[in-house]
């Protein structure tokens, strides 16, 4: 998701550093990547995937229409305030910037 946002910002000539939530997500990703891969984490990851696979897809299924609705709102509209925009708003704005197929 971050790559989609970063690409849209670059195409629009906007410095990604203006998007506060994107910067926070990058910091969180770096912190997670810095964690050592211990046997306990490996076990938790393998169990976590099994639990995640068993869960219904309701959250994922609800996410897509919300992002698409937000994206429709950004089509032809002024961009959001990148310093205050949520990650979901940045992601939706990114979709609104894609060329029509």
QUIJO-V933433 format. One line per field, one symbol per residue. phi: phi as a letter, one per 20 degrees, with the letter a starting at -180 (. if undefined). psi: psi as a letter, one per 20 degrees, with the letter a starting at -180 (. if undefined). burial: b if it has 9 or more other ideal C-beta (glycine too) atoms within 8 Angstrom, else e. Layout:
BEGIN
phi->???
psi->???
burial->???
END
This chain:
BEGIN
phi->.ffffffffffemdfgffegffffffffffffffffeegffffffffffffffeffegfffefgfffffffffefmdffffffdffffffffggffefffe
psi->hhhggggggghikpphihnghgghhgggghgghipqnrhghgggghhghgghhiqqkggghhgghgghggghhiojrqrrohhiqrhggggghghiiqqq.
burial->ebebbbbbbbeeebebebbbbbbebbeebeeeeeeeeeeebbeeeeeeeeeeeeeeeeeeeeeeebbbbbbebbeeeeebebeebebbbbbbbbbbbeeee
END
